[in-house]
Amino acid sequence: MTDYKLRVQQKVDEILPRLIALSDDIWSHPEYNFQEFHACAAMSTALREQEFHVETGAGGVETSVKAVYDSGKPGPNIGIFGEFDAVPGMGHACGHNLMCAIAVGAGTAIKSVSDELGGKVTVFGCPAEEGGGGKIMMLENGAFRELDFGMLFHPATQTVVHDRSYSKTTLTIHFTGKKTHAAATPECGINALNPMIELFNMVAAMRLELTERGNIFGVITDGGQDPNYIPEHTSAQFVIRSFSSRQRKILLDRFLGICRHLSEIYGTPFSYTIDGLTYENIMNNPIIEKLLEENLTELGEEVLPREAIVDIGSTDMGNVTHEVPALQSYIKVFCDPIPRNHTIEFQNAVGGPAGHLTIANAAKAMAMTAVDILTHPAYLEEIQKAFQDEKARYE
């Protein structure tokens, strides 16, 4: 390893007690979507202590953090991402408290060699990943526009550099009929429940042909109020997911086409609303993945291929990877047995010694990867080319 890599490791070790204290502080004060005021202040304080220029409210999101150290010399702008929101009703069952500490550690380590290697390091504290789409808002408001590449580490059951996630759209469907007494005057009504039931039947019939292309899930949220009356209104919420943004859009168009046809067949006007923000699939940059894996291995981590055990869901980091060369990777939480994410057992693990063990190697590996790119400018060209190739393949 180069002297610069040794130095960033030593920097992480030097500030590790402060990183652990930050993680524990956030773990002890779980806050949910867009209410992360304590976490925002705690992360800001930790970064100011390391002489970053810190602002909150970056990208128009009140509880976000953006901390910059500019060497004043030529070089890339390196984005280090952290999260700090909790899981509603389950505290830090996703380990975002660790992600915040990892980001501060990695950013500080990179800063310690920036005056010699050049470039700029920007550390982000990102709110509302758990369904609120904080990074999507920040992205749309230009918070990440100046980045050349970015990295994020998430605690998990295994150490994995490659990631898969679903592109996801959530929407609510409405059918409107005509209410009447079901026994006395049924001929005067139009049953809004009929097209809704048929919609669920058609979605169920599509399951076999969808397979790897994606999936559609739904629940009826309004099926009528009184069985004596023909329902004049029904609604249901659906989630459409795919590993491909393109396939998700195709599925969404097909699904809405089915709704329109059912509306015509049953004479029930149809409308829909998109609920929340659309999460895009992860498009990890393969060059950054390769470098990160080499550094994790050097640190003694066993890097495994991406498997379902790491839990495949949706993340707003996916949207970032479609606009900036970036990745989301996973760091193993060392305890036996290793609990799954979004469980009380995982929440307990990330708040104690098992969680503390993940902070150092994750922060070191990201800083070492940044050193690779800062000392070998050709890597940045490869990263940019791979990013454009991936965008063409996905979109």
N, C-alpha and C positions, 0 to 999 in steps of 0.2 A: 504494500500500500504506500501511496505517496505521503510525503510529510503533511500535505494539506488534509488528507483524509484522517491521519492520526490526530491532527489538531482539532478537527470538527468533533471527533469522538471525545477528545479530552474536554472540549467545551461542554458537551452534553453531560458528561460525568460531573463536571464542576457545578452545573446549575441543577442537577437532578433533584436535590432536596426541594428546591423551589418549584420545580415542575410537579413533583408529587403533591406538594402543598396546594398548588393550583387545582390539580385534578380532584383532590379530596374536598376542597372548598366547593367546587361546582357540584360534585356528587352529593354533598350535604344540603344543597339548595336547588333541588330540581325545579326547572321552569319550562313551560311549554310554549307552543308556537307564538312567536313575537312578544313574549313576556319575559325574555331572558335578561332582565336588567342587572341582576346580581352577576351573572356569568359575563355579561358584556363589560361590566366595570372591573371584574377580577382579571379578565384576560387583558384588558387595556392597561391596568396597573402593572401587570407582569411584563408587558412589552415596553412600557415606558421605562421601567427599571433597566431594561437592556438597551436603552437609548434609541428606540425606534420613534419615528414620527407617527403618532397614533391619532386616528379620527374615528368617531362612531357615526352611525347613520349612513355608512357608505352604500351607494346604490339605492338610496331612498328607503332603506329598511332601518328603522330606529335602533334596533338592538344589534346591528352588525358592527364588526370591528375591521378596520383596515390599518395596518401598521407597515410603514415603509422605511427601509434603509437604502439610501442611494450612495454608492461609492464615489460617484462623480466621474467614473471611468467607463469606457465603452464595455458593453456586455449585455447579456439578456436580462430581462425582467422575470425573475423566478417567483411563481405563485405557490405559496404553501397554504393549504386549506385546512381549517379545523371546524368542528361543529360543537355546539354546547347545549342544544335543546334536549329535553327529556322525553320519555314516552308517556303519553297521557295515562295517568293512573298507575304507572309502574316505575316511577323514578327513572334512574339512568340505566334502564334495562337494555339499552343499545350501546352503552359505553361511550357516549359522546363526551363525557368528562375527560376521558383519556385522550380523545382526538384533539381537544383543545390544548392539553399539555404537550402532546406530541408536536403540534404545529408550532407552538412557542419555542420548544426545544430545537426543532429543525431550523426554524428561521433564525434563531440566535446563533446557532452553530455556523450557518452559512454567512451570516453577518460578520463573524469573527475572522473570516478570510477574504471578505469582499474587497477590502481596501487594497489588497494585493492582486486579486484575481479579476476585479472589476464587476460591472453589472449592478443590478438592483435586486433586493429581495423584498417581497410583499407578502405579509402574513394576513390571512383573512379569518375572522371569526364569523361563522355563518349560522344564522338562526333558522329555526322552523324547517328542518329537513324532514321531520316526521309528519308529512302531509301538507305542510304550509307552503313549500316551494320557495324558501328564502333565497336560495342561490339563483333561482329562475328570475325572481324580481331584481336581484342585484345584477344579474347578467343583462337583462333587458334595459336596465338603467346605466349600463356602461361601466360597471365596477371592475370588470375583468378585461376591458378592451386593450390595455397596454401590455398584458402578459405575453411572454414568448412561450412559456409552458408552465404546467402546474402539477402538483402532486397532493394526494390525500391518503392517509392511512386510517383504516377502520378496525377496531378490535373484533376478533372472531374466534372460532374454534380451531382454525388452522392458519398458517402463514401462507398466503397466496398472493401472487402479483397480478395475475390475470383476473378479470372480472366480467361477469355477465349480469345484466339487469333488464327488466322489462320496460319498454316504452308503454306508457299508460295514459288512457283518457277515461275520466269518470263523467257520466252524464245521467240526467234524469229524463225519463220519457213520460209524456202525458197523453191520454186519450180522453176525449170528451163525447158523451152521449146525451141521452135525454131521460130524465128520471120519471118513473111512474110506478104505480103499485103493481108488484109482480103477479099477484093473484087476480085482482079486479080488472086491471086494464093493461095487460102486458103488451097488447098490440100498439099501444100508444108510445112505447118507450124505445130507446136505442141503448143497448147494453154496452157500456164502455169497458166492461170486464172481458168480453169475448175477444177482442183483438189483443188484449194484454196476455191472456192465457195462451192464445195461439202464438204470440211472440216468444214466450218461454218454450213452447213446444218446438218451434222452429230452431231456436238457439240450441236446444238439446239435440235436435237431429243433425246439427252441423258439427257436433263435437268430433266425430270420427274424421271428417275431412279436414278439420283445422289442424289437428295434431301439433306439429312443430311450428306452424305458422302463427299461432297465437291462441288466445282463449277469451271467452266472454262469460262473465258472471253477473248475476242480477238478483235483486230481491224486490218484491212488491211492497211499496211503502204506503199505498192507498188502494185498497181493493173494494171500496164501498163502505157504507156505514151501517146499513140495516138490511138483512136478508129479505125483508118484506118488500123492498123497493129495488127496482132495476138501477144499478149504479150509473150516475151521470158523469162520473169522473173516476179515472184510475191513474196511478203513477207508479213508476218503478225506477230504481237506480241500478245502473249497469256499469261495470268496469270492463274495458277492452284493453287487453295486454298483448304485446308481442316483443320478441327479442329484436325485431327490426322496426324502425320508425316507418319505413315504407309499407310494410305489411300491416302495421296498426292502422295506418290511414286507409288502406284498402278495406280492412275489416270494418272500420267505422263507416265508410261510405256504403258498404254492403248492408250493414246493420240498419242504417237509417233508410236505405231503400226498402228493406223489408217492412219497416214501420210505416212508410208512406203507402205501400201496397195494402197493408192490413187496414190502414185508415180508409182507403178507397173502398175496399171490399165490404167493410162493416159500416161505412158511413159515419165514422167517428173521427172528427178532426183531431190532428196529431200535432204536438209541439214537443220541443226538447230544450234543455239547458245544459251547457257544459259546466260541470261542477269543479271549481278549483282550477289549478294549472296542470297542463299536460307535462308529464315527466318523460323525457326521452331516454332511450336505452344507452347504456355505457358504451363508449367507443374508445377504449383504452389505447394509448399510443404504444405500439410494440417496441419501439426503440427505448423509450423510458422504462418499459417493463423489463427489458433485457438487462439494462444497467442496474436497475433496482434489485433484480434477482441476484445478480453477481455480488452486490454489496451485502445483501441479506445473508447469502451463503458465507461470505467472508466473516460475518459477525456470528456465525454458528447457527443461524436459523435454518430449519428444514422447510424448504419451499415446496409446496405440493401443487398439483394441478387443480384447477377450479372444479369443485364438485358441489352437488346440491346441499351437502351438509353445512356449507357456509351460509346457506339460506339465500335464495334468489328472490329478490323483491324489486322495488323501484326506488330510485334515488334522484334527487335534483342535481347531483353531480353529473348525471348523464347528460343533461342539457349543456353543462359547461364543456364536456368533452366533444360536443359537436361544434363548438365555437373556438375552443382553445386546445392545442395539443396538451393532453393531460391524462391522468389515470387516477383510479381509486383502487387501492390494494388493501390487503388484510394482514393483520399481525395477530399471532396466536396469544390468547390469554392462558397463562400457565397455571392450571389447577387440575385436580384429578377427583372426579371426572369433570371434563370440560362441558359446561352447560351450553345450551343453544341461546342465541340472541333473543331478545324480547321475552325473557323469562325472569322470574324473581331471583332464581339462582345466578343468572348472569349479572343481574343488577348487584347482587351481593359481591360477586367476584371482582367486578371492575372497581369497587370501592375499597378494596383492601390490597394486601401484598401481591396477590396474583395479578391484579391490574397494574400495580406499580412496575412490575417486571417488564411489561410490554413497552413502557414509555421510552426507555433508553434506546433499545435497538431500532425501534421505528423512527425515532428522531435522527439517530445516527445514519441509518440507511438512506433517508431522504437527503440529508446533508451531504453524504458521500456521493450520491448520484448527482447532486448539483455540482460538486467539485469535478466529477467526470466531465460534465458538459462545459463547465467554465474553463477547464484546462485543455479540452479538445473541441474547438469550435466546429469541426466537421460533424460532430454529433448533432448539433442544432440544425444543420442542414438536413441531416437524415430524419430528424424528428419532424421537421416541416414537410418533407416529402411524404413520409408515412402518413401524416395527418391528412394531406390532400388526397392520397390514395384511398384512405379509409372513408373519407367523406364521399368520394365518388362511388365506392362500393356500396355504402349504406343508402345513399340518397339518390 
